[in-house]
Amino acid sequence: MLARVLPSLLVAVCLLAVWEVYSRFSGVSTLILPAPSSVLRALLLNRNEITGHARSTISVAVIGFALSVGFAFATSVALHVAPLAERGLMPLFVVSQTVPLVALAPLMILWFGFGHLPKILLVILVTFFPMLLSLLSGYRQTPPEFRDLLAAMGAKRWGIFFRATLPSARSAFLAGLRISATYAIVATIFAEYAGARRGLGIYILAAKNNFRADLVLAAVLVSAALTLMLLGVIWVIDRLTVRGAQMDHA
């Protein structure tokens, strides 16, 4: 594990060191480019306030992401068993991904107010499609001989799906899950930026209006940490499912 993350950590440390030196000795105003040490200091001094906003952001992101996973799975199963529905609905799903967030987020706020609902809906809309596409792609990767063998043994349609088709989609689904997880926090923050009472998005907006670049970057750092946390949870799920599959085979 350490061997996998060590190169990335070394690159990050080098970039932060260059940033720190440049900020301190280039003469650039701290209002424009604060040093990493200044950003860390601002984060520590304002940790209570930032933590409160981060809790609001992560709660919305997790709820929206969880609903999106369920919705994507249910939709993928429905489209898999009804190819005609897939041909009819897939273009609409593709079109839904072409609508820019900068236009969609304010509309969600306008239609559903400043509560959690518009943000959750935006997270679902942004994260749903990658998971749906990865699941459908994974279903198609099922070896035909597996299906034929199960059918010859008397397995029905749903038995074949749960014993062969669904396990074959595991890797593709986890890849789509990782992609969607990187979008979940961003979509939440963007919705908060468009209009909210609490959250990292509204905190970033307030810090920007007060010309506090250090607080803006501190909030960005926290949002990156939240995204890495979601990816870490998915990695744990991946390891647990691999271990469970190995125990089943044993």
C-alpha atoms as one frame of an Amber mdcrd trajectory, in Angstrom:
protein
   0.000   0.000   0.000   2.780   2.424   0.968   4.659   1.658  -2.247   1.585
   2.664  -4.262   1.010   6.032  -2.572   4.642   7.011  -1.895   5.356   8.418
  -5.412   2.226  10.577  -5.269   3.153  11.823  -1.788   6.657  12.740  -2.939
   5.297  14.662  -5.933   2.784  16.481  -3.696   5.494  17.421  -1.177   7.742
  18.753  -3.952   4.940  20.849  -5.449   4.020  22.270  -2.034   7.667  23.122
  -1.371   7.938  24.965  -4.694   4.672  26.777  -3.956   5.878  27.772  -0.483
   9.197  29.144  -1.758   7.579  31.002  -4.645   4.916  32.587  -2.424   7.490
  33.779   0.087  10.177  35.133  -2.224   8.449  36.119  -5.488   6.800  39.241
  -4.068   3.288  38.073  -5.014   0.672  39.433  -2.629  -0.705  36.966  -0.105
  -4.178  38.180  -1.101  -3.569  36.534  -4.473  -1.391  33.536  -3.657  -0.991
  32.642   0.019   1.692  30.119   0.923   0.667  26.566   1.885   1.735  27.330
   5.454  -0.666  30.307   5.501  -3.457  28.113   4.150  -2.794  25.519   6.853
  -2.728  28.230   9.524  -6.070  29.617   8.290  -7.522  26.105   8.332  -6.421
  25.523  11.924  -7.643  28.912  13.142 -11.048  28.494  11.475 -11.380  24.726
  11.890 -14.605  24.860  13.898 -16.450  26.944  11.320 -15.045  25.014   8.369
 -15.868  21.705  10.045 -19.501  22.760  10.456 -19.784  23.634   6.787 -17.951
  20.438   5.795 -20.437  18.326   7.744 -23.297  19.832   5.788 -21.491  19.185
   2.500 -20.540  15.589   3.228 -24.019  14.703   4.512 -25.640  15.944   1.304
 -22.986  14.292  -0.864 -23.270  10.923   0.890 -27.091  10.892   0.776 -27.149
  11.913  -2.874 -24.408   9.449  -3.787 -26.105   6.557  -1.980 -29.420   7.287
  -3.703 -27.601   7.587  -7.010 -26.002   4.151  -6.559 -29.397   2.573  -5.889
 -31.047   4.411  -8.760 -28.233   3.506 -11.188 -28.369  -0.168 -10.211 -32.160
  -0.397 -10.523 -32.099   1.412 -13.865 -29.274  -0.756 -15.196 -31.196  -3.924
 -14.365 -34.337  -2.574 -16.008 -32.445  -1.571 -19.162 -30.560  -4.868 -19.228
 -33.735  -6.965 -19.256 -35.464  -4.571 -21.692 -33.055  -3.736 -24.554 -35.743
  -1.739 -26.340 -36.030   0.557 -23.291 -32.252   0.984 -23.311 -32.285   2.089
 -26.940 -35.066   4.551 -26.187 -33.822   5.993 -22.886 -30.043   5.990 -23.269
 -30.021   9.046 -25.598 -32.004  10.952 -22.967 -29.495   9.995 -20.274 -26.665
  11.159 -22.535 -28.402  14.481 -23.161 -28.842  14.971 -19.412 -25.047  14.965
 -19.063 -24.637  17.775 -21.588 -26.470  20.332 -19.420 -23.798  22.499 -17.741
 -23.795  22.672 -13.943 -23.519  26.448 -14.103 -27.014  26.521 -15.615 -28.539
  23.583 -13.780 -27.559  24.406 -10.183 -29.366  27.794 -10.041 -32.450  26.209
 -11.591 -32.467  23.497  -8.923 -32.261  26.158  -6.227 -35.030  28.159  -7.912
 -37.330  25.148  -8.217 -36.700  23.434  -4.867 -35.430  26.145  -2.537 -32.325
  26.353  -0.343 -32.690  23.059   1.528 -30.965  19.745   0.950 -33.306  18.492
  -1.800 -31.917  20.474  -4.775 -28.348  19.592  -3.834 -29.173  15.909  -3.466
 -30.924  15.922  -6.842 -27.919  17.587  -8.456 -25.554  14.999  -6.969 -27.775
  12.216  -8.298 -27.899  13.765 -11.750 -24.121  14.216 -11.938 -23.075  10.845
 -10.500 -25.811   8.607 -11.917 -24.675   8.272 -15.539 -21.087   6.969 -15.029
 -22.360   4.196 -12.778 -25.204   3.297 -15.144 -22.838   3.142 -18.103 -20.266
   1.056 -16.215 -22.909  -1.426 -15.048 -24.372  -1.900 -18.517 -20.872  -2.323
 -19.911 -20.067  -4.853 -17.201 -23.200  -6.875 -17.928 -22.065  -7.243 -21.541
 -18.721  -8.652 -20.402 -20.334 -11.820 -19.049 -18.725 -14.836 -20.763 -21.398
 -16.526 -22.915 -20.250 -19.960 -21.758 -21.179 -19.048 -18.170 -24.710 -18.202
 -19.209 -24.969 -21.316 -21.360 -23.691 -23.540 -18.556 -26.142 -22.139 -16.019
 -28.990 -22.414 -18.511 -28.062 -26.033 -19.179 -28.164 -26.665 -15.428 -31.711
 -25.326 -15.319 -31.066 -21.808 -14.032 -33.767 -19.285 -14.834 -33.229 -15.768
 -16.182 -32.758 -14.107 -12.789 -30.599 -16.957 -11.547 -28.259 -16.422 -14.491
 -28.243 -12.683 -13.820 -27.295 -12.946 -10.141 -24.846 -15.842 -10.561 -23.040
 -14.787 -13.744 -24.029 -11.408 -15.151 -23.880  -9.335 -11.964 -20.542 -10.732
 -10.708 -19.030 -10.082 -14.135 -19.924  -6.393 -13.797 -18.127  -5.952 -10.457
 -14.887  -4.432 -11.777 -16.658  -2.135 -14.229 -19.095  -1.012 -11.549 -16.307
  -0.170  -9.083 -14.563   1.863 -11.794 -17.759   3.828 -12.387 -18.216   4.181
  -8.641 -14.777   5.787  -8.286 -15.478   8.209 -11.129 -18.831   9.205  -9.660
 -17.344   9.630  -6.173 -14.984  12.314  -7.493 -18.016  14.190  -8.846 -20.202
  13.916  -5.733 -18.398  16.494  -3.567 -17.850  18.845  -6.519 -21.535  18.761
  -7.462 -22.571  19.430  -3.856 -20.207  22.376  -3.500 -21.351  23.801  -6.821
 -24.991  23.593  -5.724 -24.097  25.293  -2.427 -22.207  27.944  -4.336 -25.372
  28.674  -6.323 -27.407  29.067  -3.146 -27.321  27.567   0.341 -27.408  28.367
   4.037 -24.503  26.094   5.002 -21.816  24.125   3.234 -18.338  24.511   1.815
 -19.730  26.125  -1.321 -21.306  29.039   0.518 -18.214  29.277   2.746 -15.961
  29.562  -0.323 -18.244  32.236  -1.762 -18.133  34.254   1.471 -14.343  33.898
   1.737 -13.926  34.992  -1.885 -16.091  38.060  -1.332 -13.897  38.956   1.657
 -10.711  38.526  -0.425  -9.540  35.664   1.821  -7.717  33.441  -0.635  -6.250
  31.488   2.285  -9.731  30.502   3.498 -10.834  29.654  -0.039  -7.875  27.318
  -0.433  -8.446  25.889   3.041 -12.011  24.971   2.055 -10.723  23.496  -1.217
  -8.270  21.402   0.786 -11.102  20.099   2.958 -13.220  19.287  -0.105 -10.308
  17.321  -1.575  -9.967  15.449   1.713 -13.687  14.587   1.655 -13.361  13.234
  -1.885 -10.373  11.120  -0.878 -12.390   9.843   2.065 -15.172   8.675  -0.273
 -12.614   7.002  -2.521 -11.108   5.337   0.543 -14.497   3.905   1.511 -14.892
   2.519  -2.019 -11.395   0.996  -1.812 -12.352  -0.734   1.457 -15.548  -2.063
  -0.162 -13.466  -3.315  -3.085 -11.079  -5.173  -0.758 -13.926  -6.667   1.265
 -15.777  -7.909  -1.823 -12.582  -9.438  -3.208 -11.964 -11.206   0.093 -15.592
 -12.386   0.204 -15.343 -13.757  -3.327 -12.121 -15.589  -2.487 -13.722 -17.163
   0.589 -16.711 -18.278  -1.491 -14.421 -19.955  -4.026 -12.434 -21.600  -1.241
